Amino acid sequence: MRKNIVAGNWKMNKTLQEGIALAKELNEALAEKPNCDVVICTPFIHLASVTPLVDAAKIGVGAENCADKASGAYTGEVSAEMVASTGAKYVILGHSERRAYYGETVAILEEKVKLALANGLTPIFCIGEVLEEREANKQNEVVAAQMESVFSLSPEDFSKIVLAYEPVWAIGTGKTATPEQAQEIHAFIRSIVADKYGKEIADNTSILYGGSCKPSNAKELFSNPDVDGGLIGGAALKVSDFKGIIDAFNA
């Protein structure tokens, strides 16, 4: 059975002290283990401090990125091995902001995914189209092309990753894909995974929705058969909002 997951992406927010306070508050707010896996993905500098603070049975910790090289003279980069050394278990890869602002390509992301897996990290691999592509009805084509970064993996390795669909046009814009739009493309993603790796692996792959998910719409989005949770941006920075989304699986 695939897992339901609510993952928070803090992006470039929160000082170290603020991040520690947020992680502590979330840890206390989740008094009982929720009915989904909960992950917080923090800036690199937070990882070593936040990971030991939270109850690993309730909250997983991840990075927001890692390098496409194992080690060496790459000033300012952080390797998958370094991320893993903090005790973090997850890493977001292929986020639309990394693709758009930092030129991450299918080939670069293929290397990042392989290095993450080699170091025992679970990649949360992001795919999704921009507004022009959605308006041209090219979302399936775009998503299928982005999946080439992970379609070189063995079935065993592919089964270790989590996918996150981000309608880029719905991130931070207040727009949200309708539950019907979310279900339609999540079902398409699962179908191309099935074509590549077979139905069993496809049925066991968690696919998260990542576009302006809030407590007010989480339950409706998550009730879709192919939506297995959310990759949450802004709402992950406030415990009451993030818990409201997590509680969509408890309702």
Backbone bond lengths (Angstrom), bond angles and torsions (degrees), N, CA, C in turn:
res aa  C-N    CA-C-N  psi(-1)  N-CA   C-N-CA  omega(-1)  CA-C   N-CA-C  phi
1 M - - - 1.476 - - 1.530 110.25 -
2 R 1.334 115.03 132.92 1.461 117.70 178.74 1.529 110.29 -74.26
3 K 1.330 114.14 156.21 1.460 119.81 -175.79 1.522 111.08 -90.29
4 N 1.326 115.47 145.87 1.463 121.62 165.30 1.525 107.34 -86.98
5 I 1.322 116.23 133.20 1.468 121.10 -173.49 1.527 109.48 -137.15
6 V 1.323 116.30 134.85 1.468 121.35 167.54 1.523 106.34 -117.87
7 A 1.332 115.77 114.65 1.466 121.60 -177.44 1.517 109.43 -115.77
8 G 1.306 116.67 134.75 1.457 122.30 177.40 1.519 110.68 -100.33
9 N 1.323 116.40 134.09 1.459 122.70 175.60 1.524 107.30 -112.60
10 W 1.323 116.03 105.83 1.462 119.93 -175.74 1.526 112.44 -73.66
11 K 1.329 117.53 -17.61 1.465 122.58 -177.54 1.546 109.18 56.00
12 M 1.331 118.40 -150.46 1.471 119.64 -177.81 1.528 108.96 -92.64
13 N 1.337 114.11 68.53 1.461 121.57 -179.44 1.518 109.05 -135.19
14 K 1.304 115.43 154.35 1.464 125.34 174.30 1.539 112.59 77.41
15 T 1.335 114.94 121.92 1.462 119.87 168.94 1.523 108.32 -65.60
16 L 1.307 117.14 170.27 1.465 120.25 178.71 1.523 110.45 -56.28
17 Q 1.347 116.18 -46.06 1.466 120.14 -177.84 1.533 111.08 -64.42
18 E 1.325 116.76 -41.34 1.465 120.30 178.61 1.522 111.42 -66.77
19 G 1.324 115.82 -37.31 1.459 120.21 179.23 1.514 112.20 -66.07
20 I 1.324 116.06 -42.10 1.466 120.47 176.89 1.526 109.78 -60.85
21 A 1.326 116.15 -43.42 1.473 120.30 -179.91 1.530 110.67 -63.54
22 L 1.326 117.28 -41.24 1.466 121.51 179.76 1.529 111.17 -64.93
23 A 1.326 116.32 -43.56 1.468 120.43 179.41 1.529 111.02 -63.83
24 K 1.320 116.70 -41.15 1.473 120.58 178.25 1.528 110.94 -63.46
25 E 1.325 115.45 -42.99 1.468 120.30 -179.00 1.533 110.51 -63.46
26 L 1.322 116.40 -42.50 1.465 120.27 178.91 1.524 110.72 -65.39
27 N 1.315 116.50 -41.88 1.462 121.34 179.70 1.527 110.78 -59.08
28 E 1.334 116.16 -40.81 1.471 120.77 179.28 1.527 111.33 -72.67
29 A 1.336 116.62 -34.74 1.470 120.82 -177.88 1.529 111.63 -68.36
30 L 1.334 116.39 -30.29 1.466 120.30 179.04 1.517 108.83 -91.03
31 A 1.326 115.37 70.38 1.461 120.84 -175.24 1.529 110.95 -62.57
32 E 1.316 115.57 -37.67 1.463 119.86 177.68 1.521 108.41 -116.51
33 K 1.318 115.89 153.50 1.469 119.33 179.89 1.523 109.42 -63.27
34 P 1.332 117.04 123.61 1.466 119.41 -178.28 1.533 111.93 -71.86
35 N 1.325 115.40 171.70 1.461 121.46 -179.08 1.523 112.62 -84.27
36 C 1.315 116.58 23.65 1.464 121.37 175.58 1.524 107.17 -152.47
37 D 1.320 116.04 162.38 1.460 119.57 172.36 1.531 108.38 -76.47
38 V 1.322 116.62 138.56 1.460 122.03 179.27 1.527 108.49 -115.85
39 V 1.321 116.43 132.52 1.464 121.85 -179.40 1.524 108.12 -132.34
40 I 1.333 116.70 139.50 1.465 120.15 169.90 1.525 107.92 -119.64
41 C 1.335 115.15 126.19 1.460 121.19 178.62 1.521 107.88 -107.37
42 T 1.317 115.08 117.76 1.464 122.43 -169.75 1.529 111.12 -114.51
43 P 1.336 116.69 165.09 1.461 118.91 170.49 1.536 110.71 -57.07
44 F 1.332 115.94 153.24 1.468 120.84 -176.28 1.530 112.82 -51.58
45 I 1.346 115.94 -43.42 1.467 117.76 -172.41 1.525 113.09 -67.72
46 H 1.339 117.01 -14.97 1.458 120.80 -179.80 1.531 112.77 -85.29
47 L 1.330 116.80 -23.79 1.461 120.02 -164.41 1.524 113.83 -56.27
48 A 1.321 116.86 -50.09 1.465 120.00 -174.28 1.524 111.71 -66.57
49 S 1.329 117.01 -25.70 1.468 120.81 179.16 1.518 112.07 -85.66
50 V 1.327 116.63 -40.41 1.464 120.90 -173.93 1.530 112.21 -77.41
51 T 1.331 117.34 -38.91 1.468 120.17 -173.86 1.529 113.17 -55.15
52 P 1.345 119.78 -47.40 1.472 118.37 -179.99 1.527 114.16 -72.48
53 L 1.338 117.54 -14.11 1.470 121.06 -175.50 1.517 113.15 -79.17
54 V 1.326 116.60 -27.33 1.461 119.53 -172.81 1.521 110.42 -100.55
55 D 1.317 115.06 153.13 1.460 121.81 178.15 1.527 107.74 -75.00
56 A 1.331 116.61 111.65 1.465 121.39 -175.31 1.522 112.30 -62.49
57 A 1.328 117.01 -19.97 1.471 119.87 177.71 1.526 111.13 -73.46
58 K 1.338 116.79 -19.45 1.472 120.65 -177.70 1.517 113.36 -112.21
59 I 1.336 116.73 -32.09 1.465 120.52 -172.38 1.523 109.96 -134.95
60 G 1.326 115.87 123.37 1.463 120.88 170.94 1.515 109.20 -91.99
61 V 1.327 116.47 153.91 1.463 120.93 -179.56 1.525 108.85 -120.59
62 G 1.329 115.17 141.38 1.455 119.62 179.31 1.509 111.89 -141.99
63 A 1.338 114.58 167.11 1.466 122.38 173.88 1.526 108.97 -93.72
64 E 1.322 115.31 166.99 1.468 120.54 -179.44 1.527 111.89 -95.63
65 N 1.338 116.11 -2.40 1.460 120.57 -175.64 1.520 107.14 -177.31
66 C 1.323 117.44 167.99 1.464 122.10 164.96 1.517 107.76 -153.86
67 A 1.318 116.76 170.30 1.464 121.52 -176.10 1.528 111.31 -77.09
68 D 1.334 114.68 161.58 1.463 119.91 175.17 1.529 111.96 -96.26
69 K 1.327 116.15 14.32 1.469 122.38 175.08 1.526 107.98 -126.55
70 A 1.326 116.02 152.21 1.467 120.18 -176.33 1.526 112.05 -75.13
71 S 1.330 116.88 -40.01 1.467 121.25 -179.79 1.524 107.08 -172.37
72 G 1.332 116.24 175.03 1.457 118.86 174.33 1.514 114.22 123.29
73 A 1.328 115.21 -160.32 1.465 122.35 -172.59 1.534 110.12 -84.83
74 Y 1.314 114.60 70.72 1.475 121.70 -179.65 1.525 108.22 -126.81
75 T 1.299 115.40 73.90 1.463 122.47 -172.76 1.528 111.21 -52.66
76 G 1.329 114.78 129.53 1.457 120.72 176.03 1.508 114.39 88.23
77 E 1.329 118.01 -6.76 1.462 120.66 -179.77 1.533 110.83 -89.92
78 V 1.313 116.71 159.05 1.468 123.30 178.67 1.525 107.71 -128.58
79 S 1.316 116.49 122.26 1.468 120.72 -174.35 1.525 111.58 -82.43
80 A 1.325 114.34 161.92 1.467 120.22 175.16 1.522 110.56 -60.43
81 E 1.317 117.04 -37.06 1.472 120.48 179.08 1.526 110.58 -63.33
82 M 1.331 117.23 -40.85 1.474 120.97 177.03 1.524 111.03 -62.65
83 V 1.331 116.25 -44.00 1.472 120.06 177.95 1.519 109.76 -58.15
84 A 1.331 116.50 -48.93 1.468 120.92 -178.57 1.518 111.80 -62.31
85 S 1.329 116.95 -32.05 1.470 120.39 -177.62 1.522 112.91 -66.87
86 T 1.329 117.59 -17.01 1.474 120.97 178.41 1.525 111.67 -82.96
87 G 1.329 116.47 -10.17 1.460 120.34 -174.61 1.520 112.55 97.28
88 A 1.337 116.97 -4.94 1.469 120.40 176.42 1.524 109.77 -64.08
89 K 1.324 115.81 149.80 1.473 120.94 -175.68 1.524 113.53 -117.17
90 Y 1.325 117.97 -11.87 1.460 121.69 -174.58 1.527 110.29 -128.89
91 V 1.333 115.34 161.52 1.463 120.26 170.86 1.528 108.37 -150.69
92 I 1.346 115.85 131.25 1.461 120.92 174.32 1.524 107.85 -79.77
93 L 1.320 116.62 129.59 1.465 121.21 177.97 1.526 109.83 -131.07
94 G 1.333 115.79 143.03 1.459 120.46 176.92 1.508 114.83 77.78
95 H 1.335 117.74 17.72 1.463 118.73 178.88 1.527 109.42 -57.10
96 S 1.317 115.91 145.02 1.469 120.57 -175.97 1.526 112.05 -56.59
97 E 1.331 117.07 -32.08 1.471 119.25 179.03 1.522 110.66 -69.40
98 R 1.329 118.05 -35.51 1.467 121.10 176.55 1.532 110.07 -68.60
99 R 1.323 116.45 -39.88 1.466 119.38 178.65 1.532 110.60 -65.45
100 A 1.345 116.16 -44.89 1.466 120.63 -173.48 1.527 112.79 -75.88
101 Y 1.340 117.07 -44.94 1.463 119.83 -171.94 1.524 113.24 -91.01
102 Y 1.329 117.34 -25.40 1.461 120.25 -172.46 1.526 112.71 -121.58
103 G 1.325 116.25 10.74 1.451 121.06 170.47 1.515 115.63 64.73
104 E 1.332 117.32 31.40 1.464 118.95 -179.32 1.528 109.87 -72.36
105 T 1.323 115.21 128.39 1.461 122.58 -175.05 1.527 110.52 -105.80
106 V 1.318 114.96 171.41 1.466 121.02 175.80 1.532 110.12 -55.01
107 A 1.346 117.23 -43.35 1.473 120.90 -177.18 1.531 111.88 -68.08
108 I 1.328 117.19 -42.66 1.473 120.88 177.85 1.527 109.85 -61.40
109 L 1.322 115.80 -45.01 1.466 119.87 -177.42 1.522 112.05 -68.12
110 E 1.318 116.75 -31.88 1.461 119.77 175.37 1.528 110.32 -59.91
111 E 1.343 116.38 -43.04 1.476 120.44 177.67 1.523 111.34 -65.29
112 K 1.319 117.08 -42.81 1.473 120.71 -179.45 1.528 110.63 -61.29
113 V 1.326 116.44 -44.86 1.472 120.29 -179.41 1.524 110.09 -61.01
114 K 1.328 117.04 -45.09 1.475 120.55 -178.50 1.536 111.22 -63.00
115 L 1.330 116.66 -41.52 1.462 120.18 179.67 1.533 111.09 -68.37
116 A 1.320 116.25 -38.87 1.471 119.38 177.55 1.528 109.94 -60.49
117 L 1.324 116.43 -48.85 1.469 120.17 -179.18 1.525 111.32 -63.48
118 A 1.334 117.19 -39.30 1.465 120.97 -179.71 1.526 111.88 -63.10
119 N 1.333 115.92 -23.59 1.471 120.53 179.85 1.523 112.46 -103.75
120 G 1.326 116.78 17.02 1.459 120.97 172.77 1.511 114.96 77.48
121 L 1.327 117.28 14.45 1.461 120.54 178.96 1.525 110.17 -91.30
122 T 1.323 116.08 149.73 1.460 121.77 173.73 1.523 108.57 -94.78
123 P 1.341 118.40 111.31 1.462 119.10 176.22 1.531 111.25 -71.78
124 I 1.325 115.62 135.80 1.462 121.49 166.23 1.518 103.89 -102.23
125 F 1.332 115.82 99.69 1.461 121.32 -169.00 1.521 110.38 -95.19
126 C 1.347 115.21 121.65 1.464 121.33 -172.18 1.523 112.01 -98.05
127 I 1.325 114.62 139.67 1.457 122.58 176.73 1.525 107.63 -140.73
128 G 1.332 116.22 156.43 1.468 117.89 177.66 1.514 112.28 158.46
129 E 1.324 114.88 160.30 1.457 121.49 -172.88 1.530 111.71 -105.83
130 V 1.342 115.22 157.00 1.467 121.30 174.49 1.527 108.78 -88.12
131 L 1.327 115.96 173.17 1.471 121.27 -172.95 1.533 112.06 -59.03
132 E 1.341 116.76 -44.23 1.468 119.37 -177.81 1.530 110.77 -60.78
133 E 1.322 116.07 -37.91 1.464 120.76 -179.82 1.525 110.84 -70.15
134 R 1.324 116.62 -38.70 1.475 120.49 176.94 1.534 109.93 -65.24
135 E 1.336 116.57 -43.56 1.467 119.87 -178.70 1.529 111.87 -66.66
136 A 1.348 116.47 -27.02 1.464 121.14 177.47 1.534 111.27 -88.64
137 N 1.346 115.77 4.73 1.465 121.96 179.88 1.531 112.41 60.05
138 K 1.364 115.19 36.18 1.466 120.52 -178.47 1.526 112.70 -104.92
139 Q 1.359 116.86 12.01 1.461 118.82 -172.98 1.534 112.81 -59.51
140 N 1.322 118.00 -38.93 1.471 119.73 -179.21 1.521 111.13 -66.00
141 E 1.325 115.30 -42.32 1.467 121.24 179.31 1.530 110.70 -62.13
142 V 1.335 116.80 -44.16 1.467 122.01 -178.54 1.526 110.45 -64.52
143 V 1.310 116.24 -47.65 1.469 121.17 -178.15 1.527 110.73 -63.62
144 A 1.327 116.87 -41.98 1.471 120.38 179.66 1.531 110.48 -61.80
145 A 1.337 117.15 -40.17 1.470 120.86 178.92 1.529 110.95 -65.57
146 Q 1.321 116.90 -41.22 1.471 120.22 179.63 1.528 111.66 -65.81
147 M 1.317 117.30 -30.03 1.464 121.28 -179.85 1.529 112.81 -68.25
148 E 1.335 117.27 -12.65 1.470 119.80 178.32 1.533 111.29 -59.98
149 S 1.340 117.33 -24.97 1.476 120.27 178.24 1.523 112.19 -62.84
150 V 1.331 116.70 -28.25 1.473 119.77 -176.62 1.525 112.08 -111.28
151 F 1.336 117.40 -11.19 1.468 119.82 -178.04 1.526 112.83 -77.89
152 S 1.344 117.01 -2.36 1.472 119.23 172.80 1.527 111.54 -87.23
153 L 1.334 116.64 -6.64 1.467 120.49 -178.00 1.525 110.91 -73.68
154 S 1.323 114.94 153.67 1.461 119.66 171.40 1.527 108.26 -67.00
155 P 1.337 118.30 157.53 1.469 119.53 176.34 1.525 112.01 -53.94
156 E 1.327 116.44 -39.22 1.475 120.44 -179.27 1.523 111.02 -62.53
157 D 1.340 116.76 -44.47 1.465 119.51 -179.66 1.527 111.56 -72.36
158 F 1.330 117.12 -39.64 1.468 118.73 179.26 1.525 110.55 -59.31
159 S 1.313 116.80 -35.63 1.466 120.17 -177.03 1.526 112.19 -68.07
160 K 1.345 118.03 -7.51 1.469 121.78 179.93 1.527 112.61 -94.54
161 I 1.350 117.42 -4.48 1.463 117.77 -175.39 1.529 111.40 -101.62
162 V 1.323 114.55 160.09 1.466 123.38 174.19 1.525 106.15 -113.31
163 L 1.320 117.32 138.99 1.462 121.27 176.19 1.527 110.02 -102.54
164 A 1.317 116.16 148.12 1.469 120.59 175.41 1.518 107.71 -134.26
165 Y 1.329 115.72 118.69 1.465 120.56 176.62 1.518 109.45 -89.52
166 E 1.327 115.66 123.07 1.461 121.05 178.06 1.526 109.75 -117.85
167 P 1.311 118.46 110.51 1.459 118.17 167.53 1.530 106.69 -72.74
168 V 1.327 117.00 103.30 1.473 120.72 -170.59 1.522 110.46 -57.60
169 W 1.333 116.21 -30.62 1.467 121.69 179.80 1.528 112.43 -69.28
170 A 1.335 117.09 -9.33 1.473 120.15 -178.83 1.525 112.31 -111.77
171 I 1.339 117.75 9.44 1.471 119.76 -178.57 1.519 108.88 -93.01
172 G 1.324 115.90 116.10 1.456 120.85 176.42 1.523 113.96 68.61
173 T 1.333 116.55 11.04 1.465 119.54 -178.46 1.513 111.56 -102.60
174 G 1.348 114.92 -12.20 1.463 118.46 -174.31 1.516 111.90 86.46
175 K 1.346 116.48 -15.51 1.466 119.57 174.95 1.520 108.40 -78.38
176 T 1.295 116.11 146.40 1.459 120.85 176.54 1.517 107.76 -134.09
177 A 1.322 115.50 139.48 1.461 117.85 171.56 1.527 107.23 -61.23
178 T 1.304 116.87 141.20 1.467 118.83 175.64 1.527 108.26 -65.46
179 P 1.333 117.64 156.10 1.467 118.93 176.56 1.533 111.76 -52.89
180 E 1.345 116.48 -34.03 1.468 120.72 179.49 1.526 110.67 -68.28
181 Q 1.347 116.96 -41.75 1.468 120.13 178.13 1.530 110.61 -65.18
182 A 1.334 116.07 -41.40 1.466 120.05 179.62 1.525 110.48 -62.50
183 Q 1.321 116.22 -48.10 1.462 120.17 -179.83 1.530 111.32 -60.89
184 E 1.319 116.30 -41.96 1.466 120.43 -176.56 1.528 110.91 -59.89
185 I 1.341 116.80 -47.70 1.470 117.57 -175.98 1.534 111.39 -79.14
186 H 1.320 117.53 -31.39 1.475 118.79 174.77 1.531 109.83 -62.76
187 A 1.328 116.81 -40.68 1.469 120.53 177.87 1.525 110.45 -64.41
188 F 1.343 116.56 -38.49 1.466 119.70 177.21 1.523 110.44 -63.24
189 I 1.336 116.42 -45.39 1.473 120.12 179.72 1.530 109.95 -59.24
190 R 1.321 116.07 -44.35 1.474 118.86 -179.51 1.540 110.04 -64.16
191 S 1.329 116.00 -34.11 1.472 118.94 -179.14 1.528 111.64 -67.95
192 I 1.343 117.82 -37.46 1.473 118.04 179.64 1.525 110.94 -75.35
193 V 1.331 117.21 -28.41 1.470 119.70 172.12 1.533 109.37 -65.31
194 A 1.323 116.12 -42.16 1.472 120.16 178.45 1.524 110.83 -63.02
195 D 1.328 117.24 -40.28 1.471 120.85 178.54 1.524 110.97 -61.29
196 K 1.337 116.13 -35.80 1.463 120.94 -176.35 1.528 112.34 -84.95
197 Y 1.328 116.78 -44.47 1.468 120.91 -169.74 1.525 114.44 -118.35
198 G 1.324 117.75 -6.68 1.456 120.35 -179.64 1.521 111.64 100.15
199 K 1.322 114.27 159.90 1.470 121.37 -173.47 1.520 112.81 -63.93
200 E 1.331 117.89 -38.00 1.463 119.85 -175.87 1.526 111.16 -62.85
201 I 1.332 116.92 -47.37 1.467 119.77 178.66 1.527 110.35 -65.09
202 A 1.333 117.05 -41.24 1.470 120.17 178.71 1.522 111.07 -60.61
203 D 1.311 116.47 -42.93 1.469 120.67 -178.98 1.519 112.17 -67.13
204 N 1.333 117.21 -22.11 1.464 121.05 -178.97 1.523 113.36 -99.01
205 T 1.342 117.39 2.50 1.463 121.23 -179.81 1.527 109.86 -89.72
206 S 1.329 116.53 123.22 1.472 120.79 176.24 1.519 108.95 -78.43
207 I 1.342 115.81 129.91 1.465 121.62 177.30 1.526 107.99 -121.66
208 L 1.326 115.89 114.70 1.465 121.98 -175.91 1.526 109.75 -95.50
209 Y 1.325 115.25 152.33 1.459 121.06 175.85 1.529 108.61 -98.42
210 G 1.323 117.47 132.32 1.458 119.82 -174.55 1.512 114.94 -129.39
211 G 1.318 119.23 55.84 1.465 118.80 178.33 1.508 112.61 -145.87
212 S 1.320 117.29 98.17 1.471 122.65 177.14 1.531 112.49 53.35
213 C 1.314 114.58 50.45 1.471 120.32 174.27 1.525 108.70 -85.29
214 K 1.337 116.18 131.05 1.468 122.50 -176.16 1.533 109.19 -132.37
215 P 1.337 117.64 166.43 1.469 118.38 176.10 1.528 112.30 -55.30
216 S 1.331 116.77 -31.41 1.468 120.39 -175.33 1.528 113.32 -73.31
217 N 1.347 117.54 -24.56 1.471 118.10 -177.97 1.534 113.34 -119.27
218 A 1.337 116.83 -1.26 1.471 119.93 -173.96 1.527 112.21 -62.35
219 K 1.319 116.79 -44.76 1.468 118.79 -175.76 1.528 111.07 -62.52
220 E 1.338 115.61 -42.24 1.461 119.68 -179.25 1.534 110.82 -65.35
221 L 1.346 116.41 -41.73 1.460 119.67 177.92 1.529 111.52 -65.30
222 F 1.335 115.83 -45.82 1.466 120.70 -174.77 1.528 112.68 -72.26
223 S 1.334 117.05 -15.63 1.465 119.42 -179.93 1.533 111.88 -75.32
224 N 1.334 116.73 -12.54 1.460 120.01 176.31 1.527 110.42 -66.59
225 P 1.328 118.19 140.92 1.462 120.40 -175.05 1.524 114.63 -63.05
226 D 1.353 118.26 -25.54 1.462 119.98 -177.44 1.527 113.58 -107.41
227 V 1.328 117.47 7.27 1.472 121.64 176.25 1.525 107.95 -103.45
228 D 1.325 115.66 113.69 1.471 120.99 -170.29 1.522 113.35 -105.50
229 G 1.346 116.13 19.25 1.455 119.41 179.93 1.509 110.40 137.47
230 G 1.325 116.31 -161.37 1.454 119.64 -174.51 1.518 113.28 -141.12
231 L 1.337 114.64 150.10 1.461 121.98 166.60 1.527 104.76 -104.99
232 I 1.312 115.76 110.85 1.467 122.22 -164.84 1.521 110.17 -106.12
233 G 1.324 116.93 130.33 1.457 121.72 177.99 1.514 111.51 -95.43
234 G 1.336 116.43 -100.19 1.471 121.25 -173.81 1.516 114.32 -52.89
235 A 1.330 117.58 -40.60 1.463 120.46 -177.21 1.526 112.89 -69.26
236 A 1.335 117.08 -12.69 1.470 119.73 178.45 1.526 112.23 -79.81
237 L 1.336 116.11 -9.89 1.468 120.08 -177.06 1.523 112.56 -89.82
238 K 1.325 116.33 -1.78 1.460 121.15 179.05 1.524 107.20 -131.25
239 V 1.325 117.46 119.76 1.465 121.00 -171.59 1.521 111.82 -59.16
240 S 1.325 117.75 -40.54 1.470 118.94 -177.71 1.534 110.75 -62.53
241 D 1.329 116.93 -39.41 1.474 120.08 178.55 1.530 111.05 -70.00
242 F 1.311 116.12 -45.59 1.469 120.49 -177.62 1.525 110.17 -63.58
243 K 1.325 115.37 -42.29 1.477 119.13 178.85 1.523 110.24 -66.80
244 G 1.333 116.72 -34.20 1.459 120.02 176.99 1.518 111.79 -60.38
245 I 1.331 115.97 -36.43 1.471 120.81 177.92 1.528 110.08 -73.02
246 I 1.323 117.24 -44.11 1.468 121.30 176.94 1.530 110.21 -57.46
247 D 1.329 115.88 -40.79 1.466 121.15 -177.07 1.525 112.68 -68.25
248 A 1.344 117.07 -13.46 1.470 119.57 175.21 1.530 110.40 -59.64
249 F 1.326 117.18 -26.95 1.465 120.91 177.38 1.529 112.14 -85.04
250 N 1.312 116.94 -12.98 1.470 120.26 -179.68 1.534 111.57 -94.29
251 A 1.337 115.21 -18.29 1.463 119.67 -173.84 1.528 110.99 -72.44
